[in-house]
Each structure stands twice: as structure tokens, then as C-alpha cells.
Amino acid sequence: MTSTENITAYFTHPSFVEHDLEGHVEHAGRIRRVWQALAEHNLLTELRACEPEPASTELILEVHSREHLDLLKEAEALGETVLIDADTYFTPGSLEVAKLAAGAVAGAVAEVISGRANNALAAVRPPGHHATRDGAMGFCLLNNVAIAARLAQLEYGLKRVMIVDFDVHHGNGTQDIFYRDDSVLFVSLHQQGIYPLSGDLSETGAGMGRGFTVNLPLEAGCGDETCLELVDEILWPLARRFAPELVLVSAGFDAHWRDPLASLNLSLTGMAELARKLIAQAGELCGGRIVFAMEGGYDLEVLGHGVANLAALLCGKGEVTDPLGPGMPQARKIGPLLHALRQAHGL
């Protein structure tokens, strides 16, 4: 790779449609819409397509308990679609699809750390950030980003990985996995008071990991400006202090004003600007090594444009698309939250 090249690795797989349940909000049409949007925006020729391999059992067990994996295998053996909880379904092929999703994000990390790509995008499903060490929940079976972070550490010897989660729902599973770990800085921007009812700013880690979990809970209706101010005032100084060797992003698009499951009132433009700031952080702090992994987003038009905007930004294209425009954000006083976060994290 020459100094003038910008290579964006792109991981996805046709099998991601095989995990599906008619009428469920997290359905196969989501990934189909993403593929369609990337093609419509002529981005597939800008990306270097890579074939994912399923995550190995050994790598999965670095993140999840044996009991959790055994439970998924038991569900698989039933040979029918079942509900693991009220929100999370499991079909006969779901475990293999979930392993492939985790392997796709891990493969993206490998491409970036090895230098074969500058950055990477993993368009995967099922999503992963609600899956805890011991259980599936919130549409998630395996924690894709957590598994990829462990690969970076175990296979490539990285000491400091930063995970930023901007799905509208708190990344409780990722927090759970790394809560006592000072080698991973986990930062979650999410709407407070909604599923999974975690992510208070007082949750900052435990033991050696105290201070390495950072929750940025946003009030409903806050809009783009408030979210981006938190990034500038809190995330930038935290990232500089931590000095990550790799940035992983759990990228959900359900913070958009049109999403049916939440109400932060962000726009596609605002979410693209957030991604642009994260790419800039990686450029400043770790040689541009950043991987975006798809999480939530349940308005198909928003999801398609959102992932296409990520691809465009990673490929170095400045323009993004926002045919839906801004929502109706409510005025929010962010001063008290900024003060509390600075106190909690010594900024």
C-alpha cells in the first residue's frame, strides 16, 4: 500500500439474510437495503470487498462464556425458530450467521491492523452490542465488536482499543464484557431511559477498569448539535488521553428522527458528521485505523443512506446524502451533563 492509496476494506456476506423472522423489526430486509444503497451510490467500486470467515469457537470464548455458547447450540439443535427472550429470535441457521457476522468484524480489524487496508466497514447482522458475556438479548446473539477487539489484542498484541458506540440504545453488552478492563476504552452515546435501561453516566467501570467506561446519556429530542458538542467536549479529550491503537465503532442509525424505536432526533447529516469526527480522531491518534460495524437502525431508508455515508467518508469522499433533512430537535441545556462528565472522568 503506497502512501497515496486509501483502501477501505468492506466485509459482508449473502448469508446475513438467512437469520430472519417475518414481522420482526430486525429482519433480513435491513441488510438488503444497505447493499442496495451502496450500489445506488456507486460505492461498491470504491470499496475492496473481502470474504469473511466465521469467528472460531476459541475466539468467541475469549468474550462469551461457555454456558452462553452452549445455550445457542441447544437452540440450534431444536431445528426451529424460537424466542430467546421477548425481543431476540433464533432460527436454525442463526448461530452460523452470528459467527459469520462476528468473523466479518474481526476480519475487518485484521485487514486494518495488518496494513492491507487503511480502514474498514462491516455491514453485518445480527447486531451484537447488547450480547453480554453470558447471554443474548436485544436482537443480538454474539458481541461482534467485542470479539473483534479481543482479536486485535490477542492476535496482534494491541494494548489499547477504543470502542465508540453511537447506536441510540446503550451498548450494555459491550460495557459488561469490558467493565473491569483498562485496555479497552468504551464510550457509548445513547438515549437515556430507554431499552436496555442502562448506561447512566455514573457507570464508569470497576476494579482496574474504573474510568474506562464512559456513558454519554442524551435526553430525548436533543438533536445533532448536542450530540456533536459531547463529542468535541468529552470524547476528544478522553481519546487523546487514552491514545488508542485502534478505534472500533458500533454504528447504529436508530438515533435518527424517523426511526420507530427511539427519539433523539438526529439527522443523517449529524450522524455523518459524528462519523467524520471519529475518522479524524483515528487519523490523529492511531494512523487512521478505524473499523465501523453495523448495529441498529430500523427505518430502511435511513439505514441505507447512513451506511452509504459511512462508506463514502471512509473512502475519502467529502459529500454525504441526507434526503430527509433535519428533525425537530428540542432545546437542551447540556452544561450540567458536561460538568458531571468532566467530574466523573477527571477532564
Secondary structure, 3 states (H helix, E strand, C coil): CCCCCCCEEEECCHHHHCCCCCCCCCCCHHHHHHHHHHHHCCCCCCCEEECCCCCCHHHHCCCCCHHHHHHHHHHHHCCCCEECCCCCEECCCHHHHHHHHHHHHHHHHHHHHHCCCCEEEECCCCCCCCCCCCCCECCECCCHHHHHHHHHHHHHCCCCEEEEECCCCCCHHHHHHHCCCCCEEEEEEEECCCCCCCCCCCCCCCHHHCCCEEEEEECCCCHHHHHHHHHHHHHHHHHHHHCCCEEEEEECCCCECCCCCCCCCECHHHHHHHHHHHHHHHHHHCCCCEEEEECCCCCHHHHHHHHHHHHHHHCCCCCCCCCCCCCCCCCCCCHHHHHHHHHHHCC
